[in-house]
Every structure is written in structure tokens, then in C-alpha cells.
Amino acid sequence: MAKRRSGPKVKTLGVSEFKSHCLALVDDLHRNGGEIILTKRGNRVAKVVPLVDARMPPLRGLFKGRLQIHGDIADVTFADLWEVK
């Protein structure tokens, strides 16, 4: 059975509740991730999400131009490394 990934933790709050608990909510968002949807009279008006850390480079393309492939990587044989008797 495949594990099911849980999506980001989403909280929906009224703007007045967010205003009264803002610092604690932002600290929780920074620590645990997720997002906060703010509503005003039941209508969605804003989404608060954590910033991506600019000091951490994205992993995709991290080694682009830094690695070189020598030989055929699809046909790997270890026969020359093992002695068969």
C-alpha cells in the first residue's frame, strides 16, 4: 500500500483572530510550514505563507555543468572487478 503524502497544513482564520494572535501564528508558520488563509466576513482575502530561505539554493539543477559522464552509464558491468572461479 502506497503512503499518502499529506499536503501543506492549511489554517483558515478571520483577520481579527489573526491580528490578536499574529506573533504566535507567524512563529508556528516559520517552525512547521504550511499556510494561513485569512477571511473577512467569510470571504478569503489573503494567504500567509513562509518565505523561501534565500540562503538555501534549490536542489534542482544544483550540479548542472559540474558533473561529467564518462562511458556508457546504461550498460554497467562489474566483470572486470570480480574474479570468477
All heavy atoms as an XYZ file, in Angstrom:
663
protein
N       0.839     -1.176      0.000
C       0.000      0.000      0.000
C       0.889      1.246      0.000
O       1.797      1.372      0.811
C      -0.895     -0.029      1.229
C      -1.926      1.038      1.257
S      -3.050      0.627      2.599
C      -3.877      2.156      2.735
N       0.668      2.147     -0.916
C       1.486      3.348     -1.037
C       1.143      4.348      0.066
O      -0.016      4.498      0.441
C       1.270      3.991     -2.408
N       2.185      5.010      0.548
C       1.956      6.046      1.546
C       1.354      7.259      0.877
O       1.733      7.629     -0.224
C       3.269      6.449      2.218
C       3.644      5.616      3.374
C       4.799      6.264      4.096
C       5.059      5.543      5.386
N       6.153      6.152      6.122
N       0.446      7.870      1.565
C      -0.192      9.061      1.032
C       0.488     10.288      1.596
O       0.654     10.416      2.795
C      -1.648      9.044      1.446
C      -2.527      9.791      0.544
C      -3.954      9.543      0.910
N      -4.684     10.716      0.481
C      -5.918     10.943      0.759
N      -6.590     10.110      1.488
N      -6.499     12.025      0.317
N       0.920     11.161      0.732
C       1.558     12.393      1.189
C       0.491     13.352      1.682
O      -0.525     13.555      1.042
C       2.314     13.066      0.056
C       3.594     12.430     -0.271
C       4.292     13.301     -1.270
N       5.596     12.766     -1.554
C       6.466     13.366     -2.314
N       6.172     14.510     -2.880
N       7.642     12.835     -2.536
N       0.764     13.940      2.812
C      -0.157     14.959      3.283
C       0.286     16.294      2.705
O       1.462     16.581      2.606
C      -0.165     15.007      4.809
O       1.116     15.323      5.286
N      -0.669     17.077      2.298
C      -0.369     18.377      1.725
C       0.042     19.361      2.809
O       0.156     19.005      3.979
N       0.283     20.578      2.419
C       0.677     21.577      3.411
C      -0.456     21.813      4.411
O      -1.631     21.739      4.068
C       0.964     22.823      2.584
C       0.291     22.612      1.294
C       0.197     21.129      1.086
N      -0.064     22.094      5.637
C      -1.029     22.360      6.691
C      -1.658     23.723      6.433
O      -0.969     24.726      6.329
C      -0.309     22.339      8.037
C      -1.210     22.362      9.233
C      -0.426     22.090     10.483
C      -0.026     23.414     11.082
N       0.651     23.305     12.365
N      -2.979     23.750      6.299
C      -3.688     24.990      5.980
C      -4.605     25.339      7.146
O      -5.389     24.521      7.599
C      -4.519     24.839      4.688
C      -5.276     26.112      4.389
C      -3.642     24.443      3.525
N      -4.475     26.580      7.626
C      -5.371     27.102      8.649
C      -6.183     28.213      8.018
O      -5.668     29.004      7.229
C      -4.588     27.699      9.821
C      -3.881     26.717     10.690
C      -3.202     27.454     11.837
C      -2.423     26.497     12.695
N      -1.743     27.197     13.803
N      -7.462     28.289      8.366
C      -8.306     29.378      7.905
C      -8.745     30.173      9.128
O      -9.315     29.618     10.063
C      -9.532     28.839      7.150
O      -9.069     28.049      6.047
C     -10.388     29.967      6.622
N      -8.443     31.466      9.130
C      -8.744     32.334     10.261
C      -9.354     33.642      9.784
O      -9.050     34.112      8.688
C      -7.461     32.689     11.028
C      -6.658     31.576     11.659
C      -5.340     32.125     12.177
C      -7.430     30.939     12.786
N     -10.157     34.230     10.652
C     -10.646     35.572     10.403
C      -9.519     36.565     10.660
O      -8.607     36.294     11.446
N      -9.577     37.709     10.006
C      -8.495     38.681     10.155
C      -8.384     39.191     11.589
O      -7.282     39.460     12.073
C      -8.628     39.859      9.155
C      -8.361     39.414      7.754
C      -9.967     40.532      9.266
N      -9.491     39.318     12.291
C      -9.418     39.800     13.676
C      -8.741     38.775     14.584
O      -7.964     39.134     15.468
C     -10.804     40.151     14.199
O     -11.656     39.030     14.126
N      -9.012     37.484     14.365
C      -8.334     36.441     15.147
C      -6.843     36.401     14.815
O      -6.000     36.247     15.689
C      -8.970     35.076     14.888
C      -8.389     33.979     15.744
C      -9.037     32.631     15.498
O      -9.997     32.544     14.720
O      -8.544     31.651     16.086
N      -6.514     36.550     13.525
C      -5.111     36.593     13.128
C      -4.399     37.777     13.780
O      -3.283     37.649     14.269
C      -4.986     36.681     11.604
C      -3.568     36.783     11.126
C      -2.758     35.664     11.079
C      -3.043     38.003     10.720
C      -1.448     35.754     10.646
C      -1.735     38.102     10.278
C      -0.940     36.969     10.245
N      -5.076     38.910     13.812
C      -4.485     40.111     14.404
C      -4.191     39.916     15.891
O      -3.145     40.327     16.382
C      -5.428     41.294     14.210
C      -4.894     42.608     14.712
C      -5.908     43.714     14.455
C      -5.432     45.009     15.073
N      -6.414     46.069     14.919
N      -5.063     39.246     16.601
C      -4.860     39.075     18.037
C      -3.808     38.021     18.374
O      -3.221     38.066     19.453
C      -6.180     38.748     18.730
O      -6.689     37.528     18.269
N      -3.542     37.075     17.459
C      -2.566     36.003     17.716
C      -1.437     36.006     16.689
O      -0.790     34.978     16.461
C      -3.255     34.638     17.690
C      -4.369     34.505     18.663
N      -4.165     34.398     20.010
C      -5.711     34.461     18.473
C      -5.334     34.290     20.613
N      -6.286     34.332     19.708
N      -1.186     37.131     16.064
C      -0.274     37.228     14.924
C       1.119     36.667     15.202
O       1.622     35.851     14.436
C      -0.182     38.679     14.479
S       0.866     38.915     13.052
N       1.769     37.089     16.279
C       3.144     36.661     16.537
C       3.251     35.152     16.730
O       4.146     34.509     16.176
C       3.714     37.394     17.747
C       3.948     38.889     17.528
C       4.416     39.539     18.826
C       4.941     39.120     16.429
N       2.343     34.571     17.485
C       2.368     33.122     17.710
C       2.097     32.366     16.417
O       2.736     31.340     16.132
C       1.342     32.735     18.775
N       1.169     32.854     15.603
C       0.855     32.198     14.337
C       2.029     32.248     13.362
O       2.343     31.270     12.683
C      -0.386     32.833     13.709
C      -1.703     32.547     14.429
C      -2.797     33.472     13.924
C      -2.098     31.096     14.245
N       2.702     33.395     13.306
C       3.852     33.535     12.406
C       5.007     32.650     12.883
O       5.684     32.013     12.069
C       4.278     35.007     12.284
C       5.609     35.146     11.579
C       3.210     35.794     11.547
N       5.233     32.575     14.187
C       6.268     31.674     14.712
C       5.958     30.225     14.370
O       6.841     29.467     13.962
C       6.405     31.830     16.233
C       7.095     33.125     16.614
O       7.776     33.724     15.760
O       6.946     33.525     17.790
N       4.700     29.820     14.515
C       4.294     28.455     14.180
C       4.459     28.189     12.688
O       4.921     27.122     12.280
C       2.843     28.229     14.597
C       2.374     26.825     14.310
O       3.044     25.879     14.764
O       1.346     26.668     13.620
N       4.130     29.162     11.880
C       4.282     29.035     10.431
C       5.750     28.871     10.048
O       6.099     28.059      9.201
C       3.684     30.264      9.756
C       3.520     30.246      8.253
C       2.521     29.189      7.845
C       3.066     31.606      7.774
N       6.620     29.627     10.696
C       8.055     29.538     10.426
C       8.609     28.172     10.848
O       9.416     27.582     10.134
C       8.785     30.654     11.169
C      10.273     30.600     11.029
N      10.915     30.886      9.846
C      11.235     30.278     11.909
C      12.217     30.741     10.011
N      12.433     30.375     11.259
N       8.171     27.680     11.996
C       8.660     26.401     12.512
C       8.130     25.201     11.740
O       8.864     24.284     11.405
C       8.240     26.254     13.981
C       9.346     26.311     14.975
C       8.910     25.964     16.385
N       7.550     26.316     16.747
C       7.166     27.493     17.251
N       8.028     28.444     17.437
N       5.902     27.713     17.550
N       6.831     25.191     11.465
C       6.177     23.997     10.933
C       5.755     24.089      9.474
O       5.319     23.100      8.899
C       4.943     23.666     11.783
C       5.310     23.459     13.230
O       6.334     22.857     13.550
N       4.489     23.971     14.124
N       5.854     25.257      8.872
C       5.437     25.406      7.482
C       3.923     25.474      7.366
O       3.203     25.638      8.344
N       3.437     25.322      6.160
C       2.011     25.384      5.897
C       1.609     26.755      5.383
O       2.426     27.503      4.834
N       0.335     27.074      5.551
C      -0.161     28.371      5.119
C      -1.374     28.763      5.947
O      -2.036     27.911      6.539
C      -0.496     28.383      3.633
C      -1.519     27.364      3.200
C      -1.674     27.317      1.694
O      -0.678     27.287      0.986
O      -2.850     27.332      1.248
N      -1.644     30.038      5.980
C      -2.797     30.576      6.704
C      -3.637     31.372      5.709
O      -3.132     32.272      5.037
C      -2.357     31.494      7.864
C      -1.485     30.732      8.861
C      -3.577     32.081      8.564
C      -0.844     31.616      9.911
N      -4.908     31.010      5.597
C      -5.845     31.731      4.748
C      -6.617     32.692      5.650
O      -7.200     32.283      6.653
C      -6.834     30.768      4.054
C      -6.087     29.700      3.243
C      -7.837     31.542      3.195
C      -5.334     30.219      2.068
N      -6.605     33.967      5.304
C      -7.307     34.970      6.089
C      -8.643     35.303      5.432
O      -8.717     35.471      4.212
C      -6.470     36.242      6.214
C      -5.102     36.076      6.870
C      -4.361     37.400      6.888
C      -5.252     35.526      8.276
N      -9.676     35.370      6.261
C     -11.002     35.698      5.752
C     -11.528     36.956      6.419
O     -11.182     37.270      7.552
C     -11.998     34.546      6.011
O     -12.110     34.334      7.415
C     -11.553     33.272      5.329
N     -12.369     37.657      5.683
C     -13.046     38.839      6.208
C     -14.518     38.687      5.845
O     -14.861     38.621      4.662
C     -12.454     40.101      5.582
C     -12.965     41.377      6.189
C     -12.179     42.551      5.619
C     -12.610     43.835      6.289
N     -11.857     44.972      5.769
N     -15.330     38.549      6.877
C     -16.772     38.294      6.702
C     -17.032     37.063      5.854
O     -17.912     37.041      4.999
C     -17.454     39.515      6.100
C     -17.403     40.717      6.985
C     -18.236     41.839      6.395
N     -18.068     43.025      7.201
C     -17.638     44.184      6.732
N     -17.346     44.308      5.459
N     -17.506     45.206      7.533
N     -16.185     36.033      6.038
C     -16.377     34.765      5.336
C     -15.754     34.695      3.952
O     -15.738     33.634      3.335
N     -15.234     35.795      3.453
C     -14.601     35.816      2.127
C     -13.087     35.757      2.285
O     -12.518     36.476      3.113
C     -14.973     37.090      1.359
C     -16.447     37.168      1.081
O     -17.078     36.163      0.765
N     -17.016     38.356      1.217
N     -12.452     34.933      1.480
C     -10.985     34.855      1.503
C     -10.394     36.160      0.987
O     -10.789     36.639     -0.081
C     -10.493     33.710      0.633
C     -10.886     32.365      1.146
C     -10.489     31.305      0.150
N     -10.622     30.000      0.768
C      -9.912     28.955      0.419
N      -9.039     29.048     -0.562
N     -10.075     27.815      1.030
N      -9.444     36.710      1.768
C      -8.849     37.978      1.352
C      -7.335     37.914      1.237
O      -6.735     38.741      0.553
C      -9.240     39.136      2.304
C     -10.715     39.439      2.190
C      -8.863     38.824      3.730
N      -6.689     36.943      1.900
C      -5.224     36.882      1.847
C      -4.756     35.485      2.225
O      -5.472     34.712      2.852
C      -4.611     37.906      2.798
N      -3.513     35.201      1.805
C      -2.856     33.951      2.168
C      -1.482     34.297      2.727
O      -0.729     35.037      2.100
C      -2.721     33.024      0.961
C      -1.998     31.743      1.279
C      -2.121     30.654      0.225
C      -1.669     31.045     -1.138
N      -1.597     29.892     -2.053
N      -1.157     33.754      3.907
C       0.142     33.982      4.533
C       0.936     32.687      4.415
O       0.474     31.634      4.850
C      -0.015     34.381      6.026
C       1.341     34.659      6.644
C      -0.935     35.576      6.166
N       2.112     32.761      3.792
C       2.972     31.592      3.601
C       4.385     31.944      4.040
O       4.782     33.106      4.007
C       2.986     31.123      2.121
C       1.620     30.628      1.698
C       3.462     32.206      1.205
N       5.179     30.937      4.447
C       6.559     31.235      4.831
C       7.401     31.589      3.611
O       7.155     31.110      2.504
C       7.048     29.941      5.481
C       6.148     28.883      4.967
C       4.846     29.535      4.654
N       8.389     32.440      3.814
C       9.318     32.794      2.738
C      10.263     31.628      2.464
O      10.622     30.882      3.373
C      10.157     34.008      3.132
C       9.455     35.339      3.124
C      10.387     36.418      3.657
C       9.017     35.692      1.722
N      10.685     31.500      1.234
C      11.705     30.529      0.881
C      13.035     31.114      1.330
O      13.326     32.283      1.064
C      11.706     30.263     -0.637
C      12.839     29.335     -1.017
C      10.376     29.704     -1.074
N      13.822     30.321      2.012
C      15.108     30.795      2.519
C      16.049     31.042      1.344
O      16.423     30.116      0.634
C      15.699     29.782      3.486
C      16.888     30.307      4.254
O      17.304     31.456      4.014
O      17.403     29.568      5.100
N      16.431     32.300      1.138
C      17.288     32.659      0.010
C      18.701     32.101      0.167
O      19.431     31.976     -0.803
C      17.343     34.176     -0.133
N      19.093     31.775      1.395
C      20.433     31.229      1.608
C      20.533     29.770      1.161
O      21.598     29.261      0.908
C      20.805     31.330      3.087
C      20.937     32.766      3.554
C      21.119     32.819      5.030
N      19.834     32.444      5.630
C      19.645     32.117      6.894
N      20.653     32.103      7.717
N      18.469     31.818      7.353
N      19.420     29.062      1.065
C      19.403     27.654      0.667
C      19.126     27.569     -0.830
O      18.038     27.914     -1.278
C      18.311     26.910      1.436
C      18.187     25.457      1.038
S      19.593     24.472      1.476
C      19.175     24.064      3.128
N      20.102     27.144     -1.631
C      19.866     27.063     -3.073
C      18.897     25.930     -3.396
O      18.840     24.935     -2.682
C      21.261     26.762     -3.636
C      21.976     26.081     -2.529
C      21.438     26.692     -1.266
N      18.120     26.067     -4.467
C      17.219     24.981     -4.850
C      18.033     23.761     -5.290
O      19.119     23.896     -5.864
C      16.424     25.568     -6.020
C      17.263     26.686     -6.524
C      18.048     27.204     -5.362
N      17.528     22.573     -5.013
C      18.254     21.349     -5.348
C      18.205     21.031     -6.834
O      19.147     20.447     -7.368
C      17.689     20.177     -4.546
C      17.874     20.289     -3.032
C      17.222     19.092     -2.345
C      19.333     20.378     -2.666
N      17.140     21.423     -7.492
C      17.025     21.128     -8.924
C      18.077     21.920     -9.694
O      18.176     23.138     -9.594
C      15.642     21.487     -9.413
C      15.456     21.175    -10.862
C      14.068     21.464    -11.317
N      13.704     20.451    -12.285
C      12.512     20.029    -12.509
N      11.515     20.508    -11.825
N      12.288     19.128    -13.411
N      18.891     21.233    -10.463
C      19.921     21.874    -11.264
C      21.170     22.251    -10.488
O      22.007     22.987    -10.986
N      21.301     21.755     -9.271
C      22.421     22.117     -8.420
C      23.766     21.708     -9.026
O      24.744     22.425     -8.922
C      22.253     21.482     -7.036
C      23.273     21.840     -5.981
C      23.198     23.325     -5.643
C      23.048     21.024     -4.724
N      23.810     20.539     -9.690
C      25.066     20.041    -10.250
C      25.175     20.266    -11.757
O      26.056     19.722    -12.401
C      25.224     18.549     -9.939
C      25.402     18.276     -8.479
C      24.395     17.705     -7.738
C      26.584     18.613     -7.846
C      24.553     17.463     -6.385
C      26.761     18.378     -6.504
C      25.744     17.803     -5.773
N      24.310     21.085    -12.312
C      24.339     21.352    -13.752
C      25.666     22.000    -14.132
O      26.081     22.997    -13.566
C      23.188     22.267    -14.145
C      23.073     22.459    -15.635
C      21.854     23.274    -15.978
C      21.725     23.384    -17.484
N      20.501     24.082    -17.854
N      26.357     21.388    -15.084
C      27.638     21.898    -15.536
C      28.809     21.506    -14.653
O      29.940     21.859    -14.928
N      28.555     20.776    -13.567
C      29.626     20.381    -12.648
C      30.009     18.912    -12.765
O      31.064     18.528    -12.308
C      29.203     20.641    -11.202
C      28.994     22.099    -10.895
C      28.644     22.272     -9.453
N      28.371     23.660     -9.142
C      28.146     24.112     -7.937
N      28.152     23.290     -6.923
N      27.903     25.388     -7.741
N      29.130     18.105    -13.337
C      29.390     16.672    -13.451
C      29.632     16.303    -14.902
O      29.038     16.873    -15.805
C      28.198     15.868    -12.922
C      27.843     16.054    -11.456
C      26.593     15.250    -11.133
C      28.974     15.636    -10.567
N      30.495     15.313    -15.102
C      30.741     14.791    -16.435
C      30.533     13.290    -16.403
O      30.930     12.621    -15.452
C      32.171     15.092    -16.881
C      32.441     16.558    -17.091
C      33.863     16.801    -17.569
O      34.676     15.876    -17.653
N      34.163     18.044    -17.877
N      29.912     12.770    -17.441
C      29.669     11.339    -17.554
C      30.689     10.773    -18.522
O      30.830     11.244    -19.646
C      28.239     11.063    -18.048
C      27.234     11.624    -17.039
C      28.027      9.581    -18.271
C      25.800     11.556    -17.490
N      31.410      9.751    -18.080
C      32.402      9.078    -18.908
C      31.933      7.657    -19.168
O      31.685      6.908    -18.232
C      33.772      9.047    -18.220
C      34.325     10.415    -17.947
N      34.926     11.175    -18.921
C      34.346     11.164    -16.829
C      35.304     12.327    -18.409
N      34.960     12.349    -17.134
N      31.821      7.294    -20.428
C      31.409      5.934    -20.772
C      29.896      5.804    -20.823
O      29.153      6.763    -20.747
N      29.457      4.545    -20.929
C      28.042      4.233    -21.056
C      27.480      3.934    -19.669
O      27.814      2.924    -19.053
C      27.864      3.023    -21.982
C      26.412      2.739    -22.281
O      25.544      3.512    -21.836
O      26.144      1.734    -22.963
N      26.609      4.793    -19.169
C      26.078      4.579    -17.821
C      24.895      3.618    -17.819
O      24.472      3.148    -16.780
C      25.663      5.909    -17.150
C      24.559      6.590    -17.939
C      26.863      6.808    -16.978
C      23.965      7.790    -17.234
N      24.367      3.276    -19.004
C      23.243      2.350    -19.077
C      23.713      0.899    -19.087
O      22.990      0.010    -18.646
C      22.403      2.630    -20.311
N      24.905      0.632    -19.568
C      25.418     -0.734    -19.645
C      26.576     -0.865    -18.664
O      27.740     -0.698    -19.026
C      25.872     -1.046    -21.076
C      26.329     -2.492    -21.219
O      25.819     -3.349    -20.478
O      27.196     -2.749    -22.075
N      26.249     -1.176    -17.430
C      27.253     -1.278    -16.383
C      27.575     -2.748    -16.151
O      26.694     -3.564    -15.937
C      26.747     -0.641    -15.066
C      27.773     -0.772    -13.977
C      26.397      0.808    -15.295
N      28.844     -3.059    -16.200
C      29.278     -4.426    -15.919
C      30.432     -4.371    -14.920
O      31.301     -3.511    -14.999
C      29.708     -5.167    -17.200
O      30.184     -6.447    -16.821
C      30.767     -4.436    -17.965
N      30.392     -5.276    -13.971
C      31.419     -5.331    -12.943
C      32.310     -6.564    -13.113
O      33.020     -6.949    -12.203
C      30.786     -5.349    -11.554
C      30.034     -4.079    -11.242
C      28.658     -4.042    -11.288
C      30.719     -2.924    -10.922
C      27.968     -2.886    -10.995
C      30.038     -1.749    -10.641
C      28.659     -1.734    -10.678
N      32.250     -7.174    -14.287
C      33.005     -8.404    -14.521
C      34.505     -8.192    -14.350
O      35.208     -9.079    -13.868
C      32.710     -8.942    -15.918
N      35.002     -7.036    -14.726
C      36.440     -6.802    -14.614
C      36.853     -6.544    -13.152
O      38.018     -6.606    -12.821
C      36.855     -5.617    -15.495
C      36.079     -4.362    -15.191
O      34.947     -4.465    -14.693
O      36.622     -3.275    -15.469
N      35.892     -6.280    -12.280
C      36.198     -6.034    -10.883
C      36.101     -7.294    -10.015
O      36.618     -7.317     -8.904
C      35.259     -4.967    -10.309
C      35.311     -3.600    -10.996
C      34.261     -2.689    -10.404
C      36.697     -2.985    -10.856
N      35.438     -8.330    -10.516
C      35.227     -9.552     -9.737
C      35.972    -10.709    -10.377
O      35.992    -10.865    -11.590
C      33.740     -9.890     -9.665
C      32.960     -8.856     -8.941
C      32.424     -7.718     -9.460
C      32.659     -8.843     -7.550
N      31.789     -6.992     -8.500
C      31.916     -7.668     -7.292
C      32.934     -9.694     -6.492
C      31.451     -7.339     -6.054
C      32.460     -9.372     -5.250
C      31.726     -8.202     -5.023
N      36.533    -11.529     -9.568
C      37.226    -12.720    -10.068
C      36.298    -13.918     -9.905
O      35.886    -14.248     -8.789
C      38.503    -12.954     -9.254
C      39.365    -14.063     -9.784
C      40.635    -14.199     -8.979
O      41.261    -13.171     -8.675
O      40.975    -15.346     -8.642
N      35.916    -14.511    -11.023
C      35.009    -15.652    -11.005
C      35.806    -16.920    -11.145
O      36.636    -17.060    -12.044
C      33.979    -15.534    -12.146
C      33.040    -16.711    -12.154
C      33.219    -14.234    -12.064
N      35.595    -17.889    -10.244
C      36.311    -19.172    -10.288
C      35.406    -20.298    -10.646
O      34.266    -20.337    -10.417
C      36.967    -19.451     -8.934
C      38.062    -18.476     -8.627
C      38.694    -18.831     -7.318
C      39.777    -17.819     -6.988
N      40.505    -18.146     -5.817
